């Protein structure tokens, strides 16, 4: 089982400031990824119709095209919460590991994370200090989005 906090700490080795430690990390993918994979797995026209019907499940009311949400960007990515900052990292689908630091924000820029359990994933909404938000899907397997959400409330 992947431990994203451990993997991320290792990948960030040269990017952490003196005294900075990774509290939690979470792997995120575009909303609807799991449902689309299941639909495609059915195959043929039935699978395509099922995947199309499941769609992205996006909440169109979230402001994600500007501000911090736009800078964080779209998944797949790894969010790392340190004792000082919120770090955004890329994700290598080939190795299954976090890669290259893409952005850095103050820890206080992430004001809330809401998670909702689903069958094979968690619906994950990150809300930022400028009023923007972005939603993702956090696969359940080897991931702890609820622990990440709890860490920002400390």
C-alpha positions in Angstrom: 0.0 0.0 0.0 1.3 3.5 -0.9 2.0 5.9 1.9 1.7 9.3 0.1 3.1 11.2 3.0 6.3 9.0 3.0 6.6 9.1 -0.8 6.1 12.8 -0.9 8.6 13.5 1.8 11.2 11.5 -0.2 10.3 13.3 -3.5 10.5 16.8 -1.8 13.9 16.1 -0.2 15.6 19.1 -1.9 12.5 21.4 -1.8 11.7 21.5 1.9 12.8 24.5 3.9 14.9 24.0 7.1 12.7 22.6 9.8 9.8 21.9 7.4 8.2 18.5 7.6 5.3 16.9 5.6 2.3 16.4 7.8 0.0 14.7 5.2 -0.2 14.1 1.5 -3.0 12.9 -0.7 -3.2 11.7 -4.3 -6.0 13.3 -6.3 -7.4 12.6 -9.8 -10.1 14.3 -11.9 -13.6 13.9 -10.6 -15.4 11.0 -12.3 -12.3 9.0 -13.2 -13.3 5.9 -11.3 -16.8 5.9 -12.7 -15.5 6.3 -16.2 -13.1 3.5 -15.8 -15.9 1.2 -14.6 -18.0 2.2 -17.6 -15.2 1.6 -20.1 -14.5 -1.7 -18.4 -18.0 -2.9 -19.4 -17.0 -2.3 -23.0 -18.7 -1.6 -26.3 -21.6 0.8 -26.7 -23.1 -0.1 -23.3 -19.8 0.8 -21.6 -19.5 4.1 -23.5 -23.1 5.1 -22.7 -22.6 4.3 -19.0 -19.3 6.3 -18.9 -20.9 9.2 -20.7 -23.9 9.1 -18.3 -21.7 9.1 -15.3 -19.9 12.2 -16.6 -17.5 14.1 -14.4 -20.0 14.8 -11.6 -18.6 18.3 -11.3 -20.2 20.9 -9.2 -20.5 23.8 -11.7 -21.0 26.3 -8.9 -17.4 26.1 -7.7 -15.1 28.9 -8.8 -12.1 27.1 -10.1 -11.0 29.1 -13.1 -9.2 31.8 -11.2 -7.2 32.6 -8.1 -5.5 29.9 -6.0 -7.7 27.1 -7.4 -6.5 27.8 -10.9 -2.9 27.9 -9.7 -3.3 24.5 -8.0 -4.5 23.1 -11.3 -6.2 20.0 -12.4 -5.4 16.4 -11.3 -3.7 14.0 -11.3 -1.6 15.6 -8.7 -0.4 15.2 -5.1 -1.2 17.8 -2.4 1.3 17.9 0.4 0.5 19.8 3.7 3.6 20.7 5.6 4.0 22.4 8.9 4.6 25.6 6.9 3.1 25.4 3.4 0.7 23.7 1.0 2.7 22.1 -1.8 1.4 20.9 -5.2 3.3 18.2 -7.0 2.9 16.4 -10.3 2.3 12.7 -10.4 4.0 10.1 -12.6 1.6 7.5 -13.8 4.5 5.4 -15.0 6.2 5.1 -11.5 3.2 5.8 -9.4 5.1 8.4 -7.4 4.9 12.2 -6.9 7.2 14.2 -9.0 8.4 17.9 -9.5 7.1 20.6 -7.2 4.6 22.6 -9.3 3.4 25.3 -6.8 3.8 26.4 -3.2 1.3 28.3 -1.0 1.0 29.4 2.5 -0.6 26.7 4.7 -3.3 29.2 5.6 -4.3 29.5 1.9 -6.1 26.1 2.2 -9.0 26.9 4.4 -11.1 23.8 4.2 -11.3 20.3 2.7 -14.5 18.4 2.4 -14.6 14.7 1.8 -17.5 12.4 1.0 -17.1 8.7 0.8 -18.2 7.0 -2.4 -17.8 3.4 -3.5 -14.2 3.3 -4.7 -13.2 6.9 -4.0 -13.8 10.1 -2.0 -15.3 13.2 -3.4 -12.7 15.8 -2.4 -13.3 19.6 -2.4 -10.5 22.0 -1.6 -11.5 25.5 -0.6 -9.0 28.4 -0.6 -8.7 31.7 1.2 -9.5 33.8 -1.9 -13.0 32.1 -2.2 -12.1 29.7 -5.0 -12.4 26.0 -4.8 -11.5 22.9 -6.8 -13.0 19.4 -6.7 -11.2 16.2 -7.2 -11.6 12.5 -6.6 -9.3 10.7 -4.1 -9.1 7.0 -4.7 -9.7 5.0 -1.5 -7.0 2.5 -2.1 -3.8 3.6 -0.4 -5.0 7.1 0.2 -6.2 9.0 3.3 -8.2 12.1 2.3 -10.0 12.2 5.6 -6.7 12.3 7.5 -5.6 15.1 5.1 -8.8 17.1 5.9 -8.3 16.6 9.6 -4.7 17.8 9.4 -5.7 21.2 8.0 -8.1 21.8 10.9 -5.3 21.4 13.5 
